[in-house]
């Protein structure tokens, strides 16, 4: 599915390794939050030009819940966490069973808090991975949650960013909670200058860890 023209295959492998470590940390953090075992599948990582966004973003009829965050520091841009609306409802049901007192809340407030907290967790661990591997200091703002048709999400937030960036990094993950799979999408949308900085840092970190394979 990827139309990546940004990174070499070796650099993509290094990026996947960074993401895998972040995903493992996210599963641990989410397990502690829910007081139950949470597994996270090995994420799929793709890179798309901003002129050709991921296919699932092109269908305006698909309802999503999502959060938007600003990315600041050495890398600037936007972060987006998206989950299909029907997946969101399943996630809320699992949360209600797992969280203390959740069965008595009737879903009130749980959807908002859980999606925001999950976005916080994913943003935090992925940005920490960028820091640890690439030595870039990156931070994110408080998530802004929206539940709407994906077309509205694009028009209100993503589309404005895409005009100023070269690439979109998409991380697809499946959380496994009590035997149920919850598919999520995490988008990293750096601005053009930050894209160049990130690519250079990935290559420098890869060479430092594995050496220059061309030598």
Helices and strands as residue ranges (DSSP letters): H 9-34, E 38-40, E 44-49, G 55-57, E 63-73, E 77-84, H 85-98, G 102-104, H 110-134, E 138-140, E 144-149, H 150-153, I 154-158, H 159-162, E 167-177, E 180-190, H 192-210
